Amino acid sequence: MFFFLPHSQVKIFDYEPCGEIARHAERLAQEMEKSPGSRPFPEITYCNLGNPQALGQRPITFFREVLSLCDNPALLHRDETRMLFSPCAINRARKIIESMPGRNSGAYTNSQGIRSLREAVANGIAARDGFPSRPEDIFLTDGASSAINLSMQILIRSQEDGILCPLPEYPLYSASIILHGGTMVPYNLSEDGDWGLEIFEVKRCLEEARIAGLTVRAMVIINPGNPTGQVLSITNQEEIVEFCRKEGLVMLADEVYQDNVYVEDKKFHSFKKVARSLGYDENDISIVSFHSVSMGFSGECGRRGGYMEICGFGDDVMGEIRKVASVTLCPNTSGQILTSLAMDPPKLGDGCFEDFMAEKEDIRLSLAKRAKTLASAFSSLEGMTCNKVEGAIYAFPRIHLPAAAIKAAKAEGMSPDMFYACRLLNATGIAVVPGSGFHQVSGRNKATGTWHIRCTILPGEDKIKAMIPRLKEFHESFMNEFRNRS
């Protein structure tokens, strides 16, 4: 057998949403399949990943009809197709097929994606923001993750290059920065301020990084937040735009949850829209915006569809980005199609508009209800506080653990929130992610630490209703066990 040592950068990073808790949950599921009744719970409830359709979210009919026809164009010539598919899906599929190389979804495409599909995305962005968008600035990608990786590949030259990232963070960012040889420069979000971003905190982190000799090249902002579930106020967004413009930082705007907003007093605004509304154009600020069909009302994680819009980069840099994108030849065609459909869905007057809107709104209202239910359940538990889930698909409650529980976790070589999450999984079958997996270990209070778990709101309403009593029973037992220990 040939043995080799992996690259040192690979050994440094981790990705906790698919880490030990997820692996142990899979082992338990296999055990329960072989030995039904072997555990004191009926099934594993996977609250560790944002995987909507795996947890019961139904696909949007229009999307699936168009995808089916694009993959099987011969269906367009059959009489029964008009009975099985909506006219607007048939018409859209015809247009897309006409634009495909060889009129076949199995062919390679342009490295940025099929132009007509990029035009659809650009039109959708323009309609959303009220400002122009160009297909030349759109890169269709295999989900937002590959777009983020490509951005880091372009931005990072050496370990002396830093990227500002929020804590708690989505670990894709730290992993990508490490893999490409850069340095993550963390800034803390304010839990007491509903996980908002405080500019003085970011300035402090930037100044410290520069004093340490780093060249900070970009700032990551996740809005709505993952894992924190906040929606930034327009005032906060304006402050961020002004800060990045003044400091010469590229804005990396992670906006994959833009369709997941559940509160009436806040709305999603893209950072590009905010910058343009302030009067700044491409000569004033550089912005890379990411979106994906994995979340929102689409929930099509397995299709690996997404895009990035790159604004404010010179022609020479854009040429280099296209060159790097061409190394992987092209994004998958199904993901490209789905991304164009999500950004250019049926409109008023289309035959399937009412059905499409009904499906979309049903998903949104149900998610809003689940967000409120789960946050309230966490907040009702002893020693737990949970901010309102304003957007995205996660609750991120803080756990105030007894000293004895923290001591027991240390004895087992675990962080306290990992210890809690492991005990929760073994007792209830509920898989969550410890907050330390998002590097939310100490926050501002580095002496005592803060501990959290991330729990997705995606299980169906009936599943959440069933899991809350198990959660409450476990938590009460856990707190009783450790409350009076010395």
Backbone torsions as a table, in degrees:
resi	resn	phi	psi	omega
1	MET	NA	139.7	180.0
2	PHE	-91.3	122.9	178.6
3	PHE	-104.7	141.8	176.7
4	PHE	-144.5	158.7	176.6
5	LEU	-98.6	127.7	177.9
6	PRO	-66.5	160.2	177.1
7	HIS	-53.2	139.6	-176.5
8	SER	-57.6	-33.9	-179.4
9	GLN	-66.8	-32.5	178.8
10	VAL	-64.9	-35.9	-176.9
11	LYS	-75.4	-18.3	-174.7
12	ILE	-79.3	-44.3	-170.1
13	PHE	-88.4	162.9	172.1
14	ASP	-137.0	169.7	-179.7
15	TYR	-141.2	87.0	-167.5
16	GLU	-64.3	-31.4	177.9
17	PRO	-56.3	-26.1	175.2
18	CYS	-113.5	26.9	-173.9
19	GLY	-90.7	-144.1	-170.6
20	GLU	-62.2	-40.8	179.0
21	ILE	-60.4	-45.3	-179.9
22	ALA	-63.0	-42.3	180.0
23	ARG	-66.0	-40.7	179.1
24	HIS	-66.9	-37.0	176.9
25	ALA	-60.9	-40.3	177.9
26	GLU	-64.7	-40.7	178.2
27	ARG	-62.6	-42.3	178.3
28	LEU	-64.0	-40.5	179.3
29	ALA	-61.9	-42.1	178.2
30	GLN	-65.4	-40.6	178.2
31	GLU	-61.6	-43.8	-178.6
32	MET	-68.7	-30.4	177.1
33	GLU	-68.0	-39.0	179.4
34	LYS	-77.2	-35.2	-176.8
35	SER	-130.5	79.4	-180.0
36	PRO	-55.8	138.8	-179.8
37	GLY	83.5	5.4	-177.7
38	SER	-76.7	-13.4	-179.2
39	ARG	-124.1	155.1	-176.0
40	PRO	-82.3	32.7	177.7
41	PHE	-151.1	153.2	-172.3
42	PRO	-76.0	-26.9	-174.8
43	GLU	-164.2	167.6	172.2
44	ILE	-85.2	129.4	175.5
45	THR	-103.6	106.5	-172.8
46	TYR	-83.4	93.4	177.1
47	CYS	-104.4	16.1	-176.3
48	ASN	-92.0	-23.8	-177.1
49	LEU	-123.1	148.8	172.8
50	GLY	-84.6	82.0	-173.1
51	ASN	-127.7	75.4	-165.8
52	PRO	-53.9	-49.7	-173.4
53	GLN	-72.8	-24.8	174.1
54	ALA	-67.2	-22.4	-179.1
55	LEU	-106.3	17.5	169.0
56	GLY	106.4	-3.1	178.9
57	GLN	-68.8	130.9	-177.2
58	ARG	-81.5	141.0	176.8
59	PRO	-65.5	153.3	174.4
60	ILE	-72.0	125.9	-173.9
61	THR	-58.0	-46.9	-178.3
62	PHE	-58.3	-43.7	-179.8
63	PHE	-59.9	-48.1	-176.1
64	ARG	-68.7	-34.4	178.1
65	GLU	-64.6	-45.6	179.9
66	VAL	-64.2	-43.7	178.9
67	LEU	-60.2	-43.3	179.9
68	SER	-60.4	-44.6	-178.5
69	LEU	-69.3	-36.3	178.7
70	CYS	-67.7	-33.9	178.4
71	ASP	-81.3	-19.4	-180.0
72	ASN	-132.4	68.2	-174.5
73	PRO	-61.5	-21.0	177.9
74	ALA	-61.6	-24.4	178.9
75	LEU	-62.2	-26.0	-178.4
76	LEU	-66.7	-15.8	-178.2
77	HIS	-101.9	8.7	-179.5
78	ARG	-105.2	139.3	-177.6
79	ASP	-62.7	-37.6	-175.6
80	GLU	-68.6	-16.5	-179.5
81	THR	-61.1	-36.0	-179.4
82	ARG	-67.0	-19.5	177.4
83	MET	-88.3	-25.5	-174.2
84	LEU	-97.0	-24.7	-175.4
85	PHE	-122.5	148.2	179.2
86	SER	-71.1	148.7	179.0
87	PRO	-57.4	-37.6	-178.2
88	CYS	-70.5	-30.9	175.3
89	ALA	-69.1	-39.9	178.4
90	ILE	-63.6	-45.9	-179.4
91	ASN	-63.9	-42.2	180.0
92	ARG	-65.8	-41.4	-179.9
93	ALA	-62.4	-40.6	178.4
94	ARG	-58.8	-45.7	-179.0
95	LYS	-63.1	-42.3	-178.6
96	ILE	-67.0	-43.7	-179.5
97	ILE	-60.7	-38.9	178.7
98	GLU	-60.1	-28.4	-176.2
99	SER	-91.8	-7.1	-177.8
100	MET	-77.9	143.9	172.1
101	PRO	-58.9	123.2	-178.1
102	GLY	68.6	10.3	-177.1
103	ARG	52.7	41.5	-174.6
104	ASN	-142.8	129.0	-178.0
105	SER	-72.5	-8.3	179.3
106	GLY	-90.1	1.9	-177.1
107	ALA	-91.1	151.9	169.3
108	TYR	-60.3	150.7	176.8
109	THR	-120.6	-179.0	170.0
110	ASN	-54.3	146.0	-176.3
111	SER	-61.6	-28.0	176.2
112	GLN	-84.4	-10.3	-175.2
113	GLY	111.4	161.1	-179.9
114	ILE	-58.8	131.4	-172.3
115	ARG	-59.8	-44.4	-177.6
116	SER	-61.9	-31.9	178.0
117	LEU	-74.1	-35.7	174.6
118	ARG	-66.7	-34.8	175.8
119	GLU	-63.5	-40.2	178.3
120	ALA	-63.2	-41.6	178.3
121	VAL	-64.9	-45.6	179.7
122	ALA	-60.6	-41.2	177.9
123	ASN	-63.7	-38.9	178.1
124	GLY	-65.0	-40.6	177.4
125	ILE	-63.5	-44.6	-179.9
126	ALA	-62.1	-40.7	179.0
127	ALA	-66.7	-37.3	180.0
128	ARG	-68.7	-44.3	-170.1
129	ASP	-95.9	-25.4	-174.1
130	GLY	80.3	14.5	177.1
131	PHE	-132.2	150.8	-175.3
132	PRO	-63.0	152.8	173.0
133	SER	-138.4	142.2	-175.8
134	ARG	-112.0	136.6	177.4
135	PRO	-60.3	-25.5	178.4
136	GLU	-65.2	-22.8	-178.5
137	ASP	-93.2	-2.0	-177.0
138	ILE	-98.5	129.8	171.2
139	PHE	-116.7	112.2	172.4
140	LEU	-75.3	138.7	-171.0
141	THR	-138.7	166.3	176.3
142	ASP	-79.7	75.1	-174.2
143	GLY	78.9	168.0	178.4
144	ALA	-68.5	-26.4	-176.7
145	SER	-59.0	-44.4	-179.2
146	SER	-68.6	-31.6	176.7
147	ALA	-66.8	-41.1	178.4
148	ILE	-64.5	-43.6	177.4
149	ASN	-60.7	-42.0	179.0
150	LEU	-63.4	-40.4	178.9
151	SER	-62.2	-43.7	179.0
152	MET	-65.0	-37.3	178.8
153	GLN	-61.5	-37.1	179.8
154	ILE	-76.1	-40.1	-172.3
155	LEU	-78.4	-36.5	-169.9
156	ILE	-91.3	125.0	179.1
157	ARG	-106.4	-31.3	-177.6
158	SER	-162.6	179.2	179.8
159	GLN	-65.6	-16.5	179.0
160	GLU	-80.6	-6.1	176.7
161	ASP	-91.0	127.4	-178.7
162	GLY	-111.8	151.0	176.2
163	ILE	-126.0	121.1	175.9
164	LEU	-70.7	127.9	-179.8
165	CYS	-135.3	144.8	-179.7
166	PRO	-75.0	147.6	167.8
167	LEU	-117.3	129.9	-2.4
168	PRO	-66.6	148.7	-173.4
169	GLU	-117.3	161.5	167.3
170	TYR	-83.3	119.7	-168.0
171	PRO	-64.9	-9.0	171.9
172	LEU	-56.4	-35.8	-175.7
173	TYR	-69.5	-50.0	179.3
174	SER	-62.9	-38.9	179.1
175	ALA	-62.7	-45.9	-178.0
176	SER	-66.9	-40.9	178.6
177	ILE	-62.2	-44.7	179.8
178	ILE	-64.6	-46.1	-177.8
179	LEU	-60.5	-32.7	-179.1
180	HIS	-93.5	8.3	170.8
181	GLY	83.6	15.6	-179.9
182	GLY	-96.4	-170.2	-179.5
183	THR	-126.6	126.9	176.8
184	MET	-79.7	132.3	176.9
185	VAL	-112.2	99.8	-174.0
186	PRO	-79.1	145.5	168.9
187	TYR	-130.0	143.8	-174.3
188	ASN	-87.5	133.8	167.6
189	LEU	-81.4	157.8	-176.3
190	SER	-99.0	106.3	178.8
191	GLU	-64.0	-39.5	178.5
192	ASP	-66.5	-23.0	177.4
193	GLY	-100.7	36.4	179.6
194	ASP	57.1	37.9	178.0
195	TRP	61.7	28.5	174.9
196	GLY	-75.4	172.4	-177.3
197	LEU	-106.8	125.9	-179.8
198	GLU	-102.0	118.9	-174.0
199	ILE	-60.9	-37.2	-179.9
200	PHE	-62.8	-31.5	177.2
201	GLU	-69.0	-41.7	179.3
202	VAL	-66.8	-40.5	177.8
203	LYS	-60.2	-42.8	179.3
204	ARG	-60.0	-45.6	-178.9
205	CYS	-66.0	-39.5	178.4
206	LEU	-63.9	-45.1	-179.4
207	GLU	-63.6	-42.0	178.9
208	GLU	-63.2	-39.7	179.5
209	ALA	-65.2	-41.6	179.7
210	ARG	-67.4	-38.4	176.6
211	ILE	-62.5	-34.5	179.4
212	ALA	-76.2	-1.9	175.9
213	GLY	96.6	8.3	180.0
214	LEU	-85.1	147.2	169.2
215	THR	-100.2	103.9	-177.5
216	VAL	-83.0	121.4	-170.6
217	ARG	-106.0	-21.8	-174.6
218	ALA	-155.6	163.9	177.1
219	MET	-130.5	127.1	177.3
220	VAL	-90.4	130.7	173.0
221	ILE	-129.0	128.7	179.9
222	ILE	-110.3	114.2	-175.9
223	ASN	-147.3	119.9	-8.0
224	PRO	-58.8	158.9	-166.0
225	GLY	-83.0	142.7	170.5
226	ASN	-129.0	117.4	14.8
227	PRO	-96.3	8.9	-162.8
228	THR	-90.0	-17.8	173.3
229	GLY	72.7	17.9	179.2
230	GLN	-92.3	158.9	170.7
231	VAL	-118.4	120.7	-176.4
232	LEU	-67.0	143.2	175.1
233	SER	-73.4	156.6	179.7
234	ILE	-62.5	-34.5	178.1
235	THR	-63.7	-44.4	177.5
236	ASN	-61.5	-41.2	178.9
237	GLN	-64.0	-40.5	178.4
238	GLU	-62.7	-39.8	177.2
239	GLU	-61.3	-40.9	-178.9
240	ILE	-66.3	-43.9	178.3
241	VAL	-59.6	-47.4	-179.6
242	GLU	-61.3	-40.6	180.0
243	PHE	-63.7	-48.7	-178.6
244	CYS	-65.0	-38.2	178.4
245	ARG	-64.4	-46.2	-178.2
246	LYS	-63.8	-39.8	-175.0
247	GLU	-89.8	-3.1	178.8
248	GLY	69.8	35.1	-178.8
249	LEU	-98.9	139.7	170.5
250	VAL	-71.8	131.7	175.4
251	MET	-88.0	123.4	173.9
252	LEU	-105.9	99.0	-171.4
253	ALA	-99.0	103.6	177.6
254	ASP	-84.5	106.2	-173.7
255	GLU	-122.7	34.3	-173.7
256	VAL	-71.4	-17.2	-179.9
257	TYR	-103.0	24.7	-174.0
258	GLN	-63.0	-23.1	177.8
259	ASP	-91.1	-0.6	-179.8
260	ASN	-107.0	76.2	175.2
261	VAL	-125.3	127.8	-169.7
262	TYR	-116.8	-6.7	-176.5
263	VAL	-104.6	146.2	-175.4
264	GLU	-75.0	-26.9	-173.1
265	ASP	-89.3	3.6	177.8
266	LYS	-135.1	148.4	176.3
267	LYS	-132.2	157.7	175.6
268	PHE	-79.6	133.7	171.5
269	HIS	-130.2	126.7	178.0
270	SER	-68.6	152.2	178.3
271	PHE	-67.7	-28.8	175.2
272	LYS	-63.5	-44.4	178.5
273	LYS	-61.6	-43.2	-179.7
274	VAL	-62.2	-44.7	179.8
275	ALA	-62.7	-44.8	-179.6
276	ARG	-66.5	-36.0	179.3
277	SER	-66.5	-27.0	176.5
278	LEU	-81.9	-3.5	177.9
279	GLY	94.3	9.9	-178.6
280	TYR	-95.9	131.5	177.8
281	ASP	-110.3	-164.8	-174.8
282	GLU	-65.3	-21.1	178.5
283	ASN	-79.9	-12.3	-174.9
284	ASP	-101.4	-32.7	-173.3
285	ILE	-153.4	144.5	178.2
286	SER	-104.3	128.4	-177.3
287	ILE	-132.8	131.8	169.8
288	VAL	-116.8	119.3	-177.6
289	SER	-109.1	137.2	-178.7
290	PHE	-116.1	140.4	173.8
291	HIS	-144.8	161.8	-172.8
292	SER	-149.1	153.7	173.9
293	VAL	-92.3	3.2	-178.6
294	SER	-71.3	-30.3	-174.9
295	MET	-112.2	-152.6	-178.7
296	GLY	61.8	-148.3	179.4
297	PHE	-85.4	-10.5	-179.6
298	SER	-75.0	-56.0	178.9
299	GLY	64.7	25.2	-173.6
300	GLU	-95.1	61.0	-175.6
301	CYS	-57.0	-44.1	-175.0
302	GLY	-70.5	-13.4	179.5
303	ARG	-78.4	-18.3	179.4
304	ARG	51.1	63.4	177.3
305	GLY	-119.2	141.5	177.6
306	GLY	-176.9	-176.9	176.9
307	TYR	-155.0	162.3	164.3
308	MET	-128.4	140.8	173.2
309	GLU	-107.9	124.0	-176.0
310	ILE	-109.4	117.1	-178.6
311	CYS	-124.5	138.6	174.1
312	GLY	88.1	20.7	175.0
313	PHE	-108.8	143.0	179.3
314	GLY	-69.5	164.8	-178.8
315	ASP	-59.6	-36.2	-179.2
316	ASP	-66.2	-41.7	178.7
317	VAL	-67.8	-41.6	178.5
318	MET	-60.1	-37.1	177.1
319	GLY	-62.7	-39.4	178.1
320	GLU	-67.7	-38.3	178.6
321	ILE	-63.8	-43.3	178.0
322	ARG	-62.4	-37.0	179.4
323	LYS	-63.7	-45.1	179.0
324	VAL	-64.9	-40.7	179.2
325	ALA	-62.1	-32.2	-176.9
326	SER	-70.9	-16.3	-179.7
327	VAL	-61.7	-34.8	177.9
328	THR	-92.9	12.6	176.2
329	LEU	69.9	-66.9	179.2
330	CYS	-166.9	157.6	172.3
331	PRO	-72.3	158.0	-178.2
332	ASN	-64.4	145.0	-171.8
333	THR	-69.9	-39.1	179.5
334	SER	-61.5	-40.9	177.0
335	GLY	-64.2	-38.4	176.9
336	GLN	-61.0	-47.6	-178.7
337	ILE	-60.1	-48.4	-177.0
338	LEU	-62.9	-38.1	177.9
339	THR	-62.9	-41.4	178.6
340	SER	-65.3	-36.2	179.7
341	LEU	-69.0	-39.8	-179.7
342	ALA	-65.7	-35.5	-178.8
343	MET	-88.0	-16.3	179.4
344	ASP	-135.0	65.7	-175.2
345	PRO	-78.2	178.1	176.4
346	PRO	-55.6	144.6	-177.9
347	LYS	-116.1	165.1	178.3
348	LEU	-54.2	127.1	-176.1
349	GLY	107.4	-25.1	174.0
350	ASP	-72.2	145.8	-175.3
351	GLY	-61.3	-29.3	-176.6
352	CYS	-100.9	9.8	-174.7
353	PHE	-60.8	-46.9	-176.5
354	GLU	-63.3	-43.3	179.4
355	ASP	-64.7	-42.0	179.0
356	PHE	-60.5	-48.6	-177.8
357	MET	-65.4	-35.3	178.9
358	ALA	-65.0	-43.0	178.3
359	GLU	-64.5	-45.1	-178.9
360	LYS	-61.7	-47.3	-176.9
361	GLU	-69.3	-34.0	177.3
362	ASP	-61.7	-42.4	178.3
363	ILE	-64.6	-46.0	-177.3
364	ARG	-63.2	-45.8	-178.4
365	LEU	-65.0	-39.0	178.7
366	SER	-66.3	-41.9	177.8
367	LEU	-63.2	-40.3	178.6
368	ALA	-61.9	-40.7	179.1
369	LYS	-65.8	-43.2	180.0
370	ARG	-66.0	-38.1	178.9
371	ALA	-60.2	-45.4	-179.1
372	LYS	-67.3	-42.3	-178.6
373	THR	-62.6	-46.7	-175.6
374	LEU	-70.6	-42.6	178.3
375	ALA	-61.8	-39.9	178.5
376	SER	-65.6	-39.4	179.3
377	ALA	-63.2	-45.3	178.7
378	PHE	-62.7	-43.6	-177.0
379	SER	-66.7	-21.3	-179.8
380	SER	-80.1	-10.1	-176.0
381	LEU	-86.0	146.3	178.3
382	GLU	-58.4	129.9	175.3
383	GLY	74.9	11.0	178.1
384	MET	-117.9	141.0	171.4
385	THR	-131.6	139.6	-177.5
386	CYS	-138.3	118.9	175.1
387	ASN	-64.5	156.7	177.4
388	LYS	-58.5	136.7	174.4
389	VAL	-84.2	96.2	-176.6
390	GLU	-80.0	-29.7	-177.1
391	GLY	-161.3	-172.3	-176.0
392	ALA	61.3	-151.4	-172.7
393	ILE	-138.2	28.5	-176.5
394	TYR	-136.8	144.1	163.0
395	ALA	-98.9	146.6	-177.1
396	PHE	-134.4	68.1	-176.0
397	PRO	-71.3	148.6	174.6
398	ARG	-93.9	136.7	-179.9
399	ILE	-110.6	121.7	175.3
400	HIS	-94.7	97.0	-171.0
401	LEU	-88.5	146.2	173.5
402	PRO	-62.1	151.5	-179.3
403	ALA	-58.0	-35.3	-178.9
404	ALA	-66.6	-33.6	177.9
405	ALA	-68.7	-39.9	177.7
406	ILE	-64.1	-39.8	178.3
407	LYS	-65.1	-42.4	179.4
408	ALA	-64.7	-38.6	177.6
409	ALA	-62.7	-44.5	179.6
410	LYS	-61.0	-38.9	-180.0
411	ALA	-63.9	-28.2	179.1
412	GLU	-95.8	6.7	177.7
413	GLY	71.8	29.1	-178.2
414	MET	-119.2	155.9	166.3
415	SER	-71.5	151.4	-178.1
416	PRO	-57.3	-37.6	-179.4
417	ASP	-73.7	-30.7	173.2
418	MET	-66.4	-41.3	177.1
419	PHE	-58.0	-46.9	179.0
420	TYR	-63.0	-45.0	-177.6
421	ALA	-64.1	-38.7	178.3
422	CYS	-65.2	-44.0	178.9
423	ARG	-64.7	-39.4	178.2
424	LEU	-61.1	-45.8	-179.5
425	LEU	-63.0	-46.6	-177.4
426	ASN	-66.6	-29.3	-177.0
427	ALA	-89.8	-30.3	-171.0
428	THR	-125.4	-16.4	-174.2
429	GLY	80.1	8.0	179.2
430	ILE	-91.4	118.3	-179.4
431	ALA	-99.1	119.2	176.1
432	VAL	-124.2	176.7	178.8
433	VAL	-113.1	128.7	176.9
434	PRO	-65.1	143.1	-178.6
435	GLY	-60.4	-26.7	178.1
436	SER	-64.0	-20.7	174.9
437	GLY	-68.2	-14.7	175.8
438	PHE	-108.7	16.2	179.4
439	HIS	62.9	23.4	173.9
440	GLN	-92.1	72.4	-176.1
441	VAL	-98.8	-43.6	-172.5
442	SER	-123.8	-23.1	-177.6
443	GLY	54.9	-137.7	-179.8
444	ARG	-80.6	-32.5	-173.9
445	ASN	-91.4	84.3	-174.0
446	LYS	-73.6	-11.1	179.8
447	ALA	-79.1	-43.0	-174.5
448	THR	-104.4	-29.4	179.8
449	GLY	83.3	155.7	173.0
450	THR	-128.4	145.2	-174.1
451	TRP	-127.7	138.9	-175.4
452	HIS	-139.3	168.5	164.5
453	ILE	-133.2	149.8	172.8
454	ARG	-106.8	128.7	-178.0
455	CYS	-131.1	122.5	-180.0
456	THR	-71.7	150.9	178.0
457	ILE	-93.2	9.5	-169.0
458	LEU	-76.4	-26.7	177.0
459	PRO	-53.8	146.0	-178.0
460	GLY	-57.1	161.7	-177.2
461	GLU	-56.2	-38.3	178.8
462	ASP	-68.0	-36.8	179.0
463	LYS	-66.6	-43.6	179.5
464	ILE	-64.8	-40.8	178.1
465	LYS	-60.4	-37.1	-179.2
466	ALA	-76.9	-31.0	-174.5
467	MET	-84.2	-22.7	-177.4
468	ILE	-62.2	-44.1	176.6
469	PRO	-60.9	-37.3	177.4
470	ARG	-64.4	-41.7	178.9
471	LEU	-62.1	-46.6	-178.1
472	LYS	-65.2	-41.8	179.6
473	GLU	-63.2	-44.2	178.7
474	PHE	-62.2	-47.8	-174.2
475	HIS	-62.6	-41.4	178.5
476	GLU	-62.5	-42.5	178.8
477	SER	-64.5	-42.3	-179.6
478	PHE	-62.5	-47.7	-178.4
479	MET	-65.4	-39.0	177.9
480	ASN	-64.3	-38.2	-178.7
481	GLU	-63.2	-39.6	-172.1
482	PHE	-105.2	-7.8	-174.0
483	ARG	-62.4	-43.8	-172.4
484	ASN	-103.7	8.3	176.1
485	ARG	-75.1	149.1	177.0
486	SER	-89.9	NA	NA
